[in-house]
Every structure is written in C-alpha cells, then in structure tokens.
Amino acid sequence: MAEEAKFLTGSTMRHITVMALSSTVGLMAVFLVDFIDMIFIAMLGKAELAAAIGYAGAILFFTGSFGIGISIACGALVARALGEGDSDLARRRATNALIIGFVGGSLFAAAVWAYTPELVGLLGAQGATQTLAVDFMRIILPSLPVLLVGMVAGAILRAHGDAKRSMWMMIYGGIVNAVLDPILIFGLDLELTGAALASIAARFTIAGTGMWAIQKHYGGFGRPTLGDVARDMTPIMAIAGPAVLTQLATPLGQAYVTRAMSSYGEEAVAGMAIVGRLTPVAFGVIFALSGAVGPIIGQNAGAGKQDRVKEAYRDGLLFTGIVVVVVSVILFLLRGPLAWLFVLEDGTVARDLVFLFAGPLSLLWFFNGMIFVSNAACNNLGHPFYSTWVNWGRHTLGTIPFVMLFAWWLGAAGVLIGQALGGVVFGLIAGVMANRVIAMGKEDTRGPFERQLTIFRHFHTRR
C-alpha cells in the first residue's frame, strides 16, 4: 500500500469524473442485474413476487447500511493516512476496519435474520407476499458479511485512487449474477430463490476479487493483533458509528414509504419496486459520486490543501447537476419502452408511478446528489455527525410529514412526490452544513459532539 497519494495534483473535476464514471460502471453492473431481476420477476406474471422484492429490498437496504458505514470509515482513514504519507498506518487501519466490520456485520445479519417475519410484517406485507419476502431474505442474509468484505475492499481501492480495479470487482460480480439469474429463475424454476442464490454467488465474487487486488497491488493486509484492533477501534468507530447511523436513516425512511404505499395495494407496491430498481440504474453515477469525492477530499485534507478541498466539493455539485439533467431527459424519452419492458398496462397504478418518476420527479434527484456530496465532505473532514443529522432529518422530518400530506392529497402518486420534495429541503440544509465545515479549514476539525466526547483527538493522534 506504499503508493503516493494521486489526488494532490491535477484537475479535481477530472479526478471526480474519472473516479465517478469508473465507479459507476462497477455499480451499474450490480444495479443492472437487480434491474434485470425485476424484469424476470415481472415476466413471471405474479404481482406478489414483485411486491415481495419490494418489501425485501427495503430491509436488505437496511442490512447493507452497516457495511456502507464501515466502508466509509475505512476509506476516509486510508485516504487521510495516504495524504499524510503514512502507508503503514493506511495498511493497518484497512486491516482492522475489515476485521471489525466482518464481526459486527455477522452479528447484525444474525439479529435481522431472527426477526425477519416481524420486520416484513411491519412494512405491511401479508399472506403469500409476506412468506415469499421472508424466504427470500433468509436465504440471502447470511452472505451479508461477505458483501461487507467486498464493500471495504472497494473503499480501500478507491482511497488509493484505483477506480479501475474497484470497477472491475463489481463488474465480475454483475457478470456472475447475470449468468446465473436466468438459469436459476427460469431454467431450474426457482423464482425468488434463484434470484437470491445468484446474488450470493455475486457477493463472493466481488469480495474475492477485491481482496486479491489489494493483496497483489497494494501490499495486502497487515498481520492483525488484539492491541492494534483495540487501538484503531476508536478512530474507526468515530467515523463508522455516525456513518452507520447516517445510512440506517435511508432504509428506515424507505420502510415508511413502503408501508404508506402498501395501503394502495400490491399493484402500487410493485410499481414502487420498479421505481426502486430503476433509480440506481438511472442515477448510478450519483450513487458513485460520494465514494468518488470522498477520497479526493480526504487526501487533500490530509495534505493540508484546503483550496483543493473547496474545489473538489464545488466540482462535485457541478458534476451532479449535469448528470441529473441529462438522465432526466433520457428517462422522459424512454417512458414508452419502460412500460413495454415491465408489461405496464394503461391506467394501472404501477404505470402511473413509473411515468411520474421518469419525468419531473427525476429532476429533483439533484438534491439527493447534494446530500451525497455534502455527506462525503463532512465524513472526510472529521464531522460525520453532520451527515447523521442531515440523513435522519431527511428520512424523518423530510419524509413522513411530506408523504402523509401528499398521499392524502394525491394518493399513491403523492407518496413519491412527498418523498422527493422532502429531499429538496434537506439537500439545501446539507449544502449549508458542508460549506460551513469546509470554511472551518484547519481552525477546528471537530464538530459539537466531537468536542464533548474528544473522539477526533484519537482520530488524529492515536497511531
């Protein structure tokens, strides 16, 4: 892992573009497979299967939040250490983040597995749909620790600026999933079980490929010791704790939206599930942007290059705006083909929801992108609790009252509209917070909670 930090020179927009687009290709390989899964399930002609995917997806998003939090912490710590020129520290923290995440992820997955029926029931699933969702989740949940290994490996590669290998590990996983899906779903007639098994195989592929790349090109991982794990627990959890809390807000907000949509029937839930699969495919670049901007900000912050930190944040927002406008136009032009692809008949709720998203609502995704970029800045500049506040606000105050009001006014469509408008409010709040953190520079790298708990004293000094 003894490699010179590569983001300290050159155009920040170019770095962002290369990192984001490379990461997007990898993410799209996975998102497209999920998208194809939904097409295959729709082809079976059973609304309860598509609805089950919608319910299960909300909870699986919840379980993936732990892995995202650990990968954010690992990426931030490794990037900062590389910016400071300390490759040994980068290797050690990567090793210990992986250990802490794997153990914690295993316990988290076990707890969710035990209470899967209750969780699915809370979302509003009933009867055969509830049974299908529970069966699907209980097959795929034990592979959560493996997924976490892949997430952390990808974060380490991106921290080094190695967008290419981070991209290919996701592509390989997507290929495995895409090949196995039709074989298991149709060839062996396993339906949802086949989709779950294909996803598990993809997770093992992603994790294995990522670990191999780190071992071969960046010196691998260090030999862990109990003392080193204990020493790095504080800086890792100082970022991972708030980051996990930040990520948990999203699935909890989505769970509320799913429950609200369930009152309009399985057709509405199925339409929302299609939108849920379509969103990451359409805006994969925006999803990748947080992981792309974070290492650039982290390395330059570690090197004390405050002007480049500001420039990276500004370019991240500009990049977001360009992507959202282009994608929204494409989605609007493809509404007809989407209706044909998912067998959406005229006058159905599902068709109305998909058409609503593929038009005006997709433009509002700029504000979600603003949240992603702002959270990346806060996480990498020592203020992860700011991200936590923004995300929880967005998925509570920025979701529940908006969804309730617009659902009462406009029905199923109002659920999506309310969710989108709440994002506008908290996207603006996130931008204000991120600019405040960046303006602090080196004068004060601690937020309000960090001052009280002195967590980030350990973040900077415990080596």
C-alpha positions, -999 to 999 in steps of 0.1 A, spaced: 0 0 0 31 22 -3 18 44 -31 20 82 -35 -14 100 -30 -26 107 -65 -53 133 -58 -29 161 -45 -23 174 -80 -42 178 -113 -77 189 -120 -102 180 -93 -130 178 -119 -110 154 -139 -104 132 -108 -141 134 -99 -152 125 -134 -128 96 -137 -135 82 -103 -173 87 -105 -176 72 -140 -153 43 -132 -172 35 -100 -204 39 -119 -195 12 -143 -189 -12 -114 -221 -2 -96 -241 -4 -128 -231 -40 -132 -248 -48 -99 -277 -23 -103 -284 -36 -138 -286 -72 -125 -311 -61 -99 -330 -43 -127 -329 -75 -148 -341 -95 -118 -371 -73 -116 -378 -78 -153 -375 -115 -149 -399 -115 -119 -423 -93 -139 -422 -118 -167 -435 -145 -144 -467 -126 -142 -472 -127 -105 -477 -94 -87 -470 -109 -53 -435 -118 -64 -427 -82 -75 -442 -69 -43 -421 -94 -22 -390 -80 -39 -401 -45 -29 -406 -54 8 -374 -75 9 -355 -47 -8 -364 -22 19 -350 -44 46 -319 -55 27 -311 -18 22 -312 -16 60 -288 -45 64 -264 -31 39 -262 1 59 -237 -14 84 -213 -23 56 -216 11 40 -208 28 73 -177 7 78 -165 12 42 -169 50 46 -148 49 78 -121 27 62 -120 48 30 -117 81 49 -90 68 72 -69 52 45 -72 82 22 -62 106 50 -32 84 60 -21 83 24 -24 120 21 -1 123 52 24 100 36 19 72 62 13 40 42 19 17 72 -9 34 91 -31 31 60 -25 -7 58 -31 -12 95 -63 7 96 -76 -11 65 -69 -44 81 -86 -36 114 -116 -20 97 -121 -52 78 -120 -73 110 -143 -50 130 -167 -48 101 -169 -85 94 -175 -94 131 -201 -66 135 -218 -74 102 -221 -111 112 -239 -102 144 -261 -76 127 -271 -101 100 -279 -128 126 -302 -104 145 -321 -93 114 -324 -130 103 -341 -139 136 -367 -111 133 -373 -112 96 -410 -121 97 -417 -93 122 -398 -68 101 -416 -77 69 -449 -76 87 -442 -41 99 -438 -29 63 -474 -41 56 -467 -74 38 -494 -100 43 -502 -136 33 -483 -152 5 -463 -120 -2 -450 -119 33 -440 -156 31 -421 -150 -2 -403 -120 12 -392 -138 43 -380 -168 24 -360 -146 0 -344 -126 28 -334 -156 50 -315 -171 20 -295 -140 13 -289 -126 48 -261 -150 58 -240 -136 29 -241 -101 44 -206 -104 60 -192 -114 26 -208 -83 10 -192 -62 37 -158 -76 28 -164 -65 -8 -176 -30 3 -145 -24 24 -122 -38 -3 -137 -14 -28 -133 16 -4 -96 7 1 -91 6 -37 -109 40 -42 -88 55 -13 -57 47 -34 -74 63 -64 -77 29 -81 -111 33 -96 -104 8 -123 -99 -22 -101 -128 -11 -79 -149 -10 -110 -138 -45 -123 -146 -62 -90 -182 -51 -93 -183 -60 -130 -172 -95 -123 -199 -99 -96 -225 -85 -120 -215 -109 -147 -218 -139 -123 -252 -127 -112 -264 -121 -148 -254 -155 -159 -269 -174 -130 -302 -154 -129 -319 -169 -160 -305 -204 -152 -318 -204 -116 -350 -184 -120 -363 -200 -153 -341 -230 -160 -344 -246 -126 -378 -228 -119 -366 -215 -86 -381 -180 -90 -372 -158 -60 -349 -185 -45 -329 -185 -77 -325 -147 -77 -313 -149 -41 -287 -177 -49 -274 -157 -78 -269 -127 -56 -250 -147 -31 -226 -160 -58 -221 -124 -70 -212 -113 -34 -185 -139 -31 -171 -130 -65 -169 -93 -56 -153 -99 -22 -127 -124 -36 -118 -101 -65 -113 -71 -42 -92 -89 -17 -70 -103 -45 -64 -68 -60 -54 -54 -26 -31 -83 -19 -14 -81 -53 -11 -44 -59 -11 -27 -25 8 -50 -2 -22 -68 11 -33 -65 48 -12 -65 79 -10 -92 105 -37 -83 130 -31 -81 167 -56 -76 195 -37 -45 206 -39 -29 171 -75 -37 167 -82 -21 201 -61 9 192 -79 15 159 -114 8 173 -118 45 184 -109 62 151 -127 36 131 -159 38 151 -156 76 154 -165 77 117 -183 43 113 -207 49 142 -222 81 128 -219 68 93 -239 36 101 -265 58 118 -265 80 88 -270 51 64 -297 35 86 -319 65 82 -323 58 45 -338 23 48 -360 34 77 -374 62 56 -379 39 27 -396 14 50 -421 41 60 -426 49 23 -432 12 15 -457 9 43 -475 41 31 -476 27 -4 -489 -7 7 -522 9 16 -528 13 -21 -525 -24 -29 -499 -48 -43 -500 -31 -77 -488 2 -61 -460 -16 -42 -450 -34 -74 -448 0 -92 -427 14 -64 -404 -16 -65 -399 -10 -102 -390 27 -95 -367 14 -67 -348 -8 -92 -349 19 -119 -335 46 -97 -299 32 -91 -297 23 -128 -306 58 -139 -286 76 -112 -257 51 -107 -233 80 -113 -248 99 -84 -247 69 -61 -210 65 -70 -202 102 -65 -200 100 -28 -173 73 -29 -156 93 -57 -154 126 -40 -146 113 -5 -110 101 -12 -102 133 -32 -113 154 -2 -96 131 23 -62 130 6 -61 168 2 -74 174 37 -46 151 50 -20 171 30 -35 205 42 -45 216 7 -77 235 17 -82 252 -17 -84 219 -34 -109 206 -8 -132 235 -17 -126 230 -54 -134 193 -51 -167 200 -33 -178 226 -58 -169 204 -88 -188 175 -72 -220 196 -72 -215 208 -107 -210 172 -119 -242 162 -101 -263 189 -118 -251 179 -153 -258 142 -147 -293 148 -133 -304 169 -162 -291 145 -189 -305 114 -172 -339 131 -166 -343 139 -203 -334 103 -212 -359 89 -187 -386 110 -201 -379 99 -237 -379 62 -226 -412 61 -207 -429 41 -235 -402 15 -237 -402 11 -199 -440 5 -199 -434 -22 -225 -405 -37 -207 -423 -41 -174 -457 -50 -190 -474 -20 -175 -509 -16 -188 -526 18 -194 -545 31 -164 -527 10 -138 -512 25 -107 -478 9 -114 -476 25 -148 -486 59 -134 -458 57 -107 -431 47 -132 -441 76 -156 -442 100 -127 -406 92 -118 -394 91 -154 -401 128 -158 -404 157 -133 -395 138 -101 -362 126 -115 -350 162 -118 -353 166 -81 -326 140 -77 -301 168 -78 -308 175 -42 -302 139 -33 -269 142 -50 -262 174 -30 -267 153 2 -243 126 -11 -215 150 -19 -221 170 13 -220 139 34 -188 128 18 -172 162 26 -184 160 63 -172 124 67 -138 131 54 -133 164 72 -140 150 107 -177 158 111 -196 126 105 -223 136 129 -234 163 105 -241 137 79 -261 117 105 -282 148 114 -289 155 77 -298 119 68 -321 114 98 -337 147 92 -342 139 55 -358 105 62 -380 115 92 -390 152 90 -382 153 53 -402 121 46 -431 113 70 -450 146 70 -444 152 33 -456 117 24 -486 119 47 -497 153 33 -492 145 -4 -506 109 -1 -537 124 15 -540 148 -14 -528 128 -44 -530 91 -34 -502 67 -44 -485 93 -66 -484 116 -36 -462 91 -17 -434 96 -43 -440 133 -47 -438 139 -9 -406 118 -6 -390 138 -34 -399 173 -21 -385 164 14 -352 157 -3 -352 193 -17 -354 208 18 -326 186 33 -304 188 2 -302 226 8 -295 220 45 -268 196 37 -251 221 14 -251 248 41 -235 224 66 -209 211 42 -198 247 33 -196 255 70 -173 225 76 -151 234 46 -149 270 57 -135 259 91 -104 246 74 -78 238 100 -91 261 126 -113 235 141 -117 200 128 -142 189 155 -179 191 155 -202 197 185 -205 161 196 -168 155 189 -158 184 211 -177 169 240 -165 133 235 -130 142 222 -134 114 197 -114 131 170 -85 137 192 -80 100 188 -88 102 151 -58 124 146 -33 113 172 -38 76 181 -14 58 159 
